[in-house]
Amino acid sequence: MTKRVTIKDIAAEAGITPQAVSRALRGERDISEATRQRVREIAERLNYVKNSFAGALRSGDSRMIAVVYDNPINLYFSFMTAYLHESLKARGYSMLMMVEPVRRLSAEMYLSVLSRNVGGILSFLEPDEEVGKLIDDYGVPVVLVGRRSDLSNVDCVYTDDEKGGRLAAEYLAGLGLTKIACFSENLDLTCARDRFRGFCGALSERGLLREELCFFPDGEGAGTRLERFLKEGEAFDGLFCFSDFFAYEAVCLFSERGKTVPVVGYDDVREKIPLPAAIPSVGSDKWSIAEIAVEMLLARIPGENGRGRVETNAEKIHREEKFDVWLSIPEKRRENGKSAKK
């Protein structure tokens, strides 16, 4: 299979930065004509224009929005992409789903998405710092969904994850459990750090926190890591999981082993799907999250945005929306939630 040619490949051959290459390919006047010509010749020789860049030369009226996430079998993403699609469709936009098993939205991945001729990106993957520079270069905005970012040109919509971790810990402690474990995603994710912080804080206040009962995937699949912890780790009498995806792995494994351990998840995937194993889970207003994310993105698209007017300088200010969460208990389900603006 032929390796995809990227801006970095052209930059290496031309002896200039990737940012300078992108500006040269766009014909920016701060790049000399000699450099622009040399970059175009290298791009053509490497077949970059034909395979990648032509699709990224947006005319400013693309009605396609990319949605990027990392796990196609996680029901949370199924819900969210469905809501995002409905919200975009109502505004006259189409949606392109892109799934990559990676931890972050890299510069290379951003450019790959742009090659599909999209007008904007809704990402569940936290962007690398270099992506912020590329957004300025190309003008194709990114809105981060479900996580936080410090990049000034990346707006964020996420849940109060610290509160969610605290609610889960308080619920399990309220059952009289004293050896409460936490199966968390690795803490390089902002949402994982926040949920873990809330969980640890609530148990510390009660004198129940035991660090040896906190474990992480560390490159393994959820089921594999959980099974290994059951064999090698400390015994526990309750479990909080980073997501319902992790939680249902645990429920199935406990069922196979005849174990009865209270489990609390995160995302409340039973909101729409009546899964047979009913577990408490931290829920949020997913539809409103999708609506706000789409509104934020369309406000960032240059020129005439989705609301039918030219964006203002005020709309270019970094925006964050933090949504409230609640603990959804099977026998006492809550139907609606409210947004808590940050």
Buried (B, 14 or more C-beta within 10 A) or exposed (E): EEEEBBBBBBBEBBEBEBBBBBBBBBEEEEBEEEBBEBBBEBBEEBEBBEEBBEEBEBEEEBEBBBBBBBBEEBBBBBBBBBBBBBBBEEBEBEBBBBBBEEEBBBBBBBBBBBBBBBBBBBBBBBBBEBBBBBBEBBBBBBBBBBBBBEBEBBBBBBBBBBBBBBBBBBBBBEEEBBBBBBBBBEBEBBBBBBBBBBBBBBBEEEEBBBEEBBBBBEEEEBBEBBBEBBEEBEEBBBBBBBBBBBBBBBBEBBEEEEEEBBBBBBBBBBBEEEEEBEBBBBBBBBBBBBBBBBBBBBBBBBEEBBEEEEBEEEBBEEBBBBBBBBBBBEEEEEEEBEBEEE
